[in-house]
Amino acid sequence: MSAWEQRKLGEYFPKILSGNRLPKTMIIEGNVPYVIATTANNGVGAYLSESQKDYSNNTMKKFDENSITVSIDNPEAIFIQTKPFVASNVMRVLHNSELNFDELQFFKHILKTKAKRFDWSSKFSGPVIKEISFFAPSNDKELQKIGEIVTNFDHLIALHQRKPKCISKLT
């Protein structure tokens, strides 16, 4: 077992991107997930057309799957996106193609923990996110194992939360 060391999120996510400004009145329906600062549906607020333009008539930025989306003003809107997507301007996108889903789970939970303690009178911006410090194993294999444990806990929690709904449907 290797030692743990203090790290910063910017070491894993050196480039944090933001989405596009898109008023609701400009939305053209389609099949591209549009991530906004909502806590429902994994942050997906609508599905947009492939040719969707933003407020300034620019093509919407498309982001890769296996990215973490973080709202700058909603501490509960932190999710892993498993499909390509576009995002609103209040969302920050963290992507590292070398990280797998389980490792992203580890970082998502760090972000959720830090967001609960963040002073929301200021924005949870890219530079702020990069400076978030945490302790992590110095060995990447151990980081993956911890991520797997976090993923398993998330699945168990989701199953536990669905149990009352399933039982109520049976009665």
C-alpha positions as CSV (number, residue, x, y, z in Angstrom):
1,M,0.0,0.0,0.0
2,S,1.5,3.3,-1.0
3,A,1.4,6.6,0.9
4,W,-1.3,9.2,0.5
5,E,-0.3,12.7,-0.5
6,Q,-2.0,16.0,-0.8
7,R,-3.1,16.8,-4.4
8,K,-5.1,19.4,-6.3
9,L,-7.8,18.8,-8.8
10,G,-5.9,20.9,-11.4
11,E,-3.3,18.1,-11.5
12,Y,-5.9,15.7,-12.9
13,F,-8.0,18.3,-14.7
14,P,-5.6,21.0,-16.0
15,K,-8.2,22.5,-18.4
16,I,-11.7,23.2,-17.1
17,L,-14.1,24.3,-19.8
18,S,-17.5,26.0,-19.7
19,G,-20.6,25.6,-21.9
20,N,-22.5,28.1,-24.0
21,R,-25.2,30.6,-23.1
22,L,-28.5,29.5,-24.5
23,P,-31.8,31.1,-23.6
24,K,-34.7,28.6,-23.3
25,T,-36.5,30.4,-26.2
26,M,-33.7,29.4,-28.6
27,I,-33.8,25.7,-27.9
28,I,-34.2,23.5,-31.0
29,E,-35.2,20.0,-29.9
30,G,-33.0,17.1,-30.9
31,N,-31.0,14.2,-29.5
32,V,-27.9,15.8,-27.9
33,P,-28.1,16.0,-24.1
34,Y,-28.0,19.5,-22.8
35,V,-26.6,19.7,-19.3
36,I,-27.8,22.5,-17.0
37,A,-27.7,23.3,-13.3
38,T,-30.5,21.0,-12.3
39,T,-30.3,18.1,-9.9
40,A,-32.7,15.9,-11.9
41,N,-32.0,13.5,-14.8
42,N,-28.2,13.6,-14.3
43,G,-28.2,17.3,-15.0
44,V,-29.8,16.9,-18.5
45,G,-32.4,19.6,-18.9
46,A,-33.2,19.1,-22.6
47,Y,-32.1,17.4,-25.8
48,L,-30.8,19.8,-28.5
49,S,-30.4,19.6,-32.2
50,E,-27.0,18.8,-33.6
51,S,-27.0,22.2,-35.3
52,Q,-28.0,24.2,-32.2
53,K,-26.5,27.7,-32.0
54,D,-26.0,29.6,-28.8
55,Y,-27.0,33.2,-27.8
56,S,-24.1,34.6,-29.9
57,N,-24.9,32.4,-32.9
58,N,-21.9,30.1,-32.2
59,T,-22.2,26.4,-32.6
60,M,-22.6,24.8,-29.2
61,K,-19.4,23.2,-27.8
62,K,-19.6,19.5,-27.7
63,F,-17.9,17.7,-24.8
64,D,-16.7,14.1,-24.6
65,E,-18.3,11.4,-22.6
66,N,-16.8,10.4,-19.2
67,S,-16.6,14.0,-18.1
68,I,-17.7,15.6,-14.8
69,T,-20.1,18.5,-15.0
70,V,-20.2,21.0,-12.1
71,S,-22.6,23.9,-11.7
72,I,-21.0,27.2,-10.7
73,D,-24.0,28.1,-8.5
74,N,-25.8,24.8,-7.6
75,P,-23.8,22.6,-5.2
76,E,-26.0,19.6,-5.9
77,A,-25.6,19.7,-9.7
78,I,-22.4,17.6,-10.0
79,F,-22.6,14.6,-12.3
80,I,-20.6,12.2,-14.5
81,Q,-21.8,12.4,-18.2
82,T,-21.4,9.0,-19.9
83,K,-22.4,10.2,-23.4
84,P,-21.2,13.2,-25.5
85,F,-23.2,16.3,-24.5
86,V,-23.4,20.1,-24.6
87,A,-23.7,22.3,-21.5
88,S,-25.0,25.7,-20.4
89,N,-22.7,28.5,-19.5
90,V,-23.2,28.0,-15.8
91,M,-21.6,24.5,-16.1
92,R,-18.0,23.6,-15.8
93,V,-16.7,20.5,-17.6
94,L,-13.8,18.4,-16.2
95,H,-12.4,15.8,-18.6
96,N,-9.3,13.7,-18.5
97,S,-9.3,10.9,-21.1
98,E,-6.9,8.8,-19.0
99,L,-9.4,8.4,-16.2
100,N,-12.0,5.7,-16.2
101,F,-15.5,5.9,-14.8
102,D,-14.6,4.6,-11.3
103,E,-11.8,7.2,-11.0
104,L,-14.2,9.9,-12.1
105,Q,-16.6,8.7,-9.3
106,F,-13.8,9.4,-6.8
107,F,-13.3,12.9,-8.1
108,K,-17.1,13.5,-8.3
109,H,-17.4,12.8,-4.6
110,I,-14.5,15.0,-3.7
111,L,-16.2,17.8,-5.6
112,K,-19.5,17.1,-3.8
113,T,-17.8,17.1,-0.5
114,K,-16.0,20.4,-1.2
115,A,-19.1,22.0,-2.7
116,K,-21.0,21.5,0.6
117,R,-18.3,23.6,2.4
118,F,-17.9,26.2,-0.3
119,D,-18.9,29.8,0.2
120,W,-21.6,30.2,-2.5
121,S,-21.5,34.0,-2.3
122,S,-18.7,33.6,-5.0
123,K,-18.8,31.2,-8.0
124,F,-17.5,27.7,-8.0
125,S,-15.4,28.6,-11.0
126,G,-12.7,26.8,-13.0
127,P,-9.8,28.4,-11.1
128,V,-11.5,27.7,-7.8
129,I,-12.1,24.0,-8.8
130,K,-8.4,23.6,-9.9
131,E,-7.2,24.7,-6.4
132,I,-9.4,22.2,-4.5
133,S,-7.0,20.1,-2.5
134,F,-7.5,16.6,-1.2
135,F,-5.6,13.5,-0.1
136,A,-5.2,10.7,-2.6
137,P,-3.0,7.6,-2.9
138,S,0.2,8.2,-4.8
139,N,-0.4,5.0,-6.7
140,D,-2.9,5.2,-9.6
141,K,-4.0,1.5,-9.1
142,E,-5.1,2.3,-5.6
143,L,-7.0,5.4,-6.8
144,Q,-8.9,3.1,-9.2
145,K,-9.7,0.6,-6.4
146,I,-11.0,3.4,-4.3
147,G,-13.1,4.6,-7.2
148,E,-14.5,1.1,-7.7
149,I,-15.6,1.1,-4.0
150,V,-17.2,4.5,-4.4
151,T,-19.1,3.3,-7.5
152,N,-20.3,0.2,-5.7
153,F,-21.5,2.4,-2.8
154,D,-23.4,4.6,-5.3
155,H,-25.1,1.6,-6.8
156,L,-26.1,0.3,-3.4
157,I,-27.5,3.7,-2.4
158,A,-29.4,3.9,-5.7
159,L,-30.9,0.4,-5.1
160,H,-31.8,1.3,-1.5
161,Q,-33.6,4.5,-2.6
162,R,-35.5,2.6,-5.3
163,K,-36.6,-0.1,-2.9
164,P,-39.5,1.8,-1.3
165,K,-40.8,2.8,-4.8
166,C,-40.8,-0.8,-6.0
167,I,-42.5,-2.0,-2.8
168,S,-45.2,0.7,-3.1
169,K,-46.0,-0.4,-6.6
170,L,-46.5,-4.0,-5.4
171,T,-49.0,-3.1,-2.8
